[in-house]
Amino acid sequence: MRFNKNYGLNILLLILILLTAFNFYGVWYGRPTRQAVAQQPPKAKIRIGISLGTLKEERWVHDRDIMVAKAKEAGAEVYVQNANNDDTDQVDQVKYLIGKGIKVLILVPNDMKKAAEIVSMAHKAGVKVISYDRLVLDAGVDLYLSFDNEEVGRLMAKALLAARPTGNYVILNGAPNDDNSLQIKAGYDSVLGPSEKNGKIKILAEYFTPNWLEELAFRKMDGVLQKNRDVQAVLAGDDSLAGAAIEALSEYRLAGKVEVVGQDADLAACRRLVQGTQLMTVYKPIDKLASLAIKMAMKLARGEPLGIQDKMSDGTYQVPYQFITPIAVERSNLDATVLKDGYQNRDDVYQ
């Protein structure tokens, strides 16, 4: 059989035509060209709003700075507002954040009840809400992140009972409109209750401190000491209140003689541990909480599952929550905890 040269050339030509058509189809209909890719608009960044009730205490500055840094690392845009303990300002500031197009609001409520209005407003705008460190009551937030505040109270009470198992106690709680104050109280009551019941200790005075203001705590402590200087222990809601109590005690030459506990491991408190005027502070690893908040905010913004099964009541709704364990810090383990983690600088503490 004779091979037809023209026939072979026709077959080869047909193959080339088919390959060209396939490549044409692939370029225009199957995949974008480099030029087309280059012309696509950049993907919009996730926007996160942070509404702080206050920056008065040192610890909130830590929270803010870590969250801002972590948000930027995650590729998000972040907007921060500070309400300075003003409920009306916090509402107005969140309206501003919503107007900025945030997808998630990380909220530190100034008032545990009034902030429910903020949550409702955010939800109506399609914004997810993380209740950060302080729980908003009766609001149905999308997530509550905090430390185990009842454990904070238990750690405070255990430290005082170990150092002063008998005697007169003074309690300076935090703000009455902060749910953390109530949780801490539930914790220390569970530990101090039996000793108070059997008469080993006496609660000489107990106060709540609006807005966690040191000057109010100082006045309350000074008022107690004017009437009775026979005080063995002071349980303060945080280190700023502990500092106010110690200032009042120092005016009666009792600083270092009366055991005082607080929480937050702020710089002044760590220095007082070294000096011996404060017995203990509860250290809360804020970097873990702040980092977790941004991680969860990104998940909420993307509609991803949080992977959190635990829920608790906010008074009306069951809300998902995650707690981080606090740590009792005294002079003996200061280096191995607060300083080791880099939360405070060793040279600043041991000045």
C-alpha positions in Angstrom: 0.0 0.0 0.0 1.4 3.3 -1.0 1.6 6.1 1.7 0.1 9.4 0.6 2.4 12.3 1.6 -0.4 14.8 1.3 -2.6 12.8 3.6 0.2 12.8 6.3 0.6 16.5 6.1 -3.1 17.1 6.4 -3.2 15.0 9.6 -0.3 17.0 11.1 -2.0 20.3 10.2 -5.2 19.1 11.8 -3.4 18.3 15.0 -1.7 21.7 15.2 -5.1 23.4 14.6 -6.7 21.4 17.4 -3.8 22.2 19.8 -4.1 25.9 19.0 -7.8 25.9 19.6 -7.4 24.1 22.9 -4.8 26.6 24.1 -7.0 29.5 23.0 -10.0 28.1 25.0 -7.8 27.5 28.0 -6.5 31.1 28.0 -9.8 32.9 27.6 -12.3 30.6 29.2 -10.4 28.3 31.5 -7.8 30.4 33.4 -7.0 34.1 33.7 -4.0 35.6 32.0 -1.2 37.3 34.0 -2.6 40.6 32.9 -6.1 39.7 34.1 -4.7 38.6 37.4 -2.8 41.8 37.8 -5.9 43.8 37.1 -8.0 42.2 39.8 -8.7 44.5 42.8 -6.9 43.6 46.1 -8.9 41.7 48.6 -10.4 43.9 51.2 -9.0 43.6 54.7 -11.1 42.5 57.6 -11.9 45.4 59.9 -12.0 44.9 63.7 -13.2 47.5 66.2 -12.0 47.6 69.8 -14.1 49.5 72.3 -12.4 49.8 75.7 -14.3 50.9 78.8 -11.1 52.6 80.2 -7.4 52.9 79.9 -6.9 54.1 83.4 -5.4 50.9 84.7 -2.0 49.8 83.3 -3.3 46.4 82.2 -5.7 47.8 79.6 -2.9 49.5 77.8 -1.2 46.0 77.6 -4.5 44.6 76.2 -4.8 47.3 73.6 -1.3 47.2 72.4 -1.2 43.4 72.0 -4.5 43.2 70.2 -3.5 46.0 67.8 -0.2 44.2 67.0 -1.9 40.8 66.6 -4.6 42.2 64.3 -2.0 43.8 62.1 0.0 40.5 62.0 -3.2 38.8 60.9 -3.7 41.3 58.0 -6.6 43.1 59.6 -7.4 46.8 60.0 -8.1 47.7 63.6 -9.8 50.7 65.1 -9.6 51.5 68.8 -11.8 53.7 71.0 -11.6 54.4 74.7 -14.8 55.4 76.6 -13.1 56.7 79.7 -15.7 55.1 82.0 -18.5 56.9 80.2 -21.5 54.8 79.0 -22.8 57.4 76.6 -19.4 57.9 75.0 -19.0 54.1 74.5 -22.3 53.9 72.6 -21.3 56.8 70.4 -17.9 55.4 69.8 -19.3 52.0 68.8 -21.6 53.8 66.3 -18.4 55.3 64.8 -16.7 51.9 64.6 -19.8 50.4 62.9 -19.7 53.3 60.4 -16.1 52.3 59.6 -17.3 49.0 58.3 -16.0 46.7 61.1 -17.0 43.0 60.9 -16.3 42.2 64.5 -16.4 44.3 67.7 -14.2 43.4 70.7 -16.0 45.1 73.5 -14.8 45.8 77.1 -18.1 47.1 78.5 -18.0 50.0 80.9 -21.3 48.8 82.4 -22.3 45.2 82.3 -26.0 45.9 81.8 -26.1 49.2 79.8 -23.7 47.7 77.2 -26.5 45.4 76.1 -27.7 48.3 73.9 -24.3 48.3 72.2 -24.5 44.6 71.5 -28.0 45.0 70.0 -26.9 47.9 67.9 -23.9 45.9 66.5 -25.9 42.8 65.8 -28.5 44.9 63.8 -25.6 46.1 61.7 -24.4 42.6 61.1 -21.4 43.0 63.4 -20.3 40.1 65.6 -19.4 40.9 69.2 -16.8 39.5 71.5 -17.3 40.4 75.2 -13.7 40.8 76.3 -12.7 40.1 79.9 -16.0 41.6 81.1 -19.3 39.9 80.3 -22.2 42.0 79.0 -25.3 40.7 80.7 -28.6 39.8 78.9 -27.2 40.5 75.5 -26.3 37.3 73.7 -22.8 38.2 72.6 -21.2 35.9 70.1 -18.3 35.0 72.4 -17.1 35.8 75.9 -13.4 35.6 76.5 -11.9 36.2 80.0 -10.0 34.7 82.9 -11.6 32.5 85.5 -12.6 35.4 87.8 -14.0 33.2 90.5 -10.6 31.6 90.6 -9.0 35.0 91.0 -11.1 35.6 94.1 -10.3 32.1 95.5 -6.5 32.7 95.0 -6.8 36.1 96.8 -8.6 34.6 99.7 -6.3 31.6 100.0 -3.2 33.8 100.1 -4.6 35.9 102.9 -5.8 33.0 105.0 -2.4 31.3 104.6 -0.7 34.5 105.9 -3.4 35.7 108.3 -5.6 32.8 109.3 -7.2 35.0 112.1 -8.1 38.7 112.5 -9.9 41.5 110.9 -10.3 41.8 107.1 -11.2 44.7 104.9 -12.5 44.1 101.4 -12.3 46.7 98.6 -14.3 45.3 95.7 -14.1 46.7 92.2 -16.9 48.5 90.3 -20.4 47.4 91.2 -21.4 47.6 87.5 -18.6 45.3 86.4 -19.6 41.6 86.4 -16.0 40.7 87.1 -16.4 42.2 90.6 -19.3 39.9 91.3 -17.5 36.8 90.0 -14.4 37.7 92.1 -16.6 38.1 95.2 -18.2 34.7 94.6 -14.8 33.2 94.5 -13.4 34.8 97.7 -16.7 34.3 99.6 -16.4 30.5 99.0 -13.0 30.5 100.6 -13.4 33.1 103.4 -17.0 32.0 104.3 -16.1 29.0 106.6 -13.4 31.0 108.5 -15.8 33.9 109.0 -18.5 31.5 110.1 -16.4 29.9 112.8 -15.1 33.3 114.0 -11.5 33.0 113.0 -11.8 36.1 110.8 -14.1 39.1 110.9 -15.0 41.1 107.8 -14.6 44.6 109.4 -15.7 46.4 106.3 -16.6 45.6 102.7 -17.1 48.2 99.9 -17.6 48.4 96.1 -15.6 51.0 94.3 -17.3 52.9 91.4 -15.2 52.9 88.3 -12.4 51.2 90.2 -11.2 54.7 91.3 -8.2 54.6 93.6 -9.2 57.8 95.4 -12.4 56.3 96.5 -10.7 53.2 97.7 -8.2 55.4 99.6 -11.0 57.2 101.3 -12.8 54.0 102.3 -9.6 52.5 103.7 -8.7 55.7 105.5 -12.2 55.8 107.0 -11.8 52.3 108.4 -8.4 53.0 109.9 -9.7 56.2 111.6 -12.1 54.1 113.5 -10.1 50.9 114.0 -6.4 50.3 113.2 -6.6 46.6 114.2 -6.6 45.3 110.7 -4.7 42.2 109.6 -5.6 41.8 105.9 -7.0 43.7 102.9 -8.5 42.1 99.9 -8.5 44.6 97.0 -10.3 44.1 93.7 -7.2 44.9 91.7 -3.7 46.3 92.1 -4.7 49.9 91.7 -7.1 49.5 94.7 -4.4 47.6 96.5 -2.1 50.5 96.0 -4.7 52.9 97.4 -5.1 50.7 100.5 -1.4 50.5 101.0 -1.1 54.3 100.7 -3.7 54.7 103.4 -2.0 52.1 105.6 1.3 53.9 105.2 -0.1 57.0 106.8 -0.7 55.0 109.9 2.7 53.2 109.6 0.9 50.0 108.9 2.3 49.3 105.4 4.1 46.0 105.3 2.4 45.0 108.6 -1.1 44.4 107.1 -1.3 41.8 104.3 -2.7 43.1 101.0 -3.6 41.3 97.8 -4.8 42.5 94.4 -4.7 41.4 90.8 -3.2 42.4 87.4 0.5 42.2 88.2 1.0 45.8 87.3 4.4 47.4 87.6 3.7 49.2 90.9 2.3 46.0 92.4 5.3 43.9 91.4 7.6 46.5 93.0 5.5 46.3 96.2 5.9 42.5 96.2 9.7 43.1 96.2 9.4 45.8 98.9 7.2 43.6 101.1 4.2 45.9 101.2 1.9 43.7 99.1 1.6 40.0 99.7 0.3 38.8 96.4 -1.1 39.8 93.0 -3.0 37.6 90.6 -1.2 37.5 87.3 -3.4 37.1 84.3 -1.4 36.3 81.1 -2.9 39.1 79.0 -0.9 38.3 75.9 -2.8 34.9 75.7 -6.2 36.6 76.1 -5.5 39.4 73.6 -4.0 37.0 71.1 -7.0 34.7 71.5 -9.4 37.6 71.0 -7.9 38.5 67.6 -7.7 34.8 66.5 -11.4 34.4 67.3 -12.3 37.8 65.7 -10.8 36.6 62.4 -12.8 33.4 62.6 -16.0 35.2 63.3 -15.4 37.6 60.4 -14.8 34.7 58.0 -17.8 32.8 59.3 -15.5 29.9 60.5 -16.4 27.7 63.4 -14.9 28.8 66.7 -14.4 25.2 68.1 -15.7 26.3 71.5 -18.3 24.0 73.1 -18.6 25.5 76.6 -21.5 27.8 77.2 -22.7 29.9 80.2 -25.7 32.1 81.0 -25.5 35.8 80.7 -28.8 36.0 82.5 -30.9 35.5 79.4 -28.9 33.8 76.8 -26.4 30.9 76.7 -23.2 32.3 75.3 -20.0 30.4 74.3 -17.0 31.2 76.5 -13.4 30.4 77.0 -11.4 31.2 80.2 -7.7 31.4 80.8 -6.3 30.3 84.2 -4.9 33.0 86.4 -1.8 32.6 88.5 -1.1 33.6 92.1 2.2 35.6 92.3 4.2 36.4 95.4 7.7 37.5 95.9 8.9 33.9 95.7 7.7 33.2 92.2 7.7 36.6 90.7 10.8 35.9 88.5 9.4 32.5 87.3 6.1 34.0 86.2 5.6 37.7 85.4 9.2 38.4 84.6 9.9 35.1 82.8 6.9 35.8 80.5 8.2 39.3 79.8 5.0 40.9 81.1 7.1 43.2 83.3 10.8 44.2 82.8 13.1 42.9 85.5 15.1 46.2 85.7 11.9 48.2 86.1 10.7 45.9 88.9 14.0 45.7 90.8 14.9 49.4 90.4 
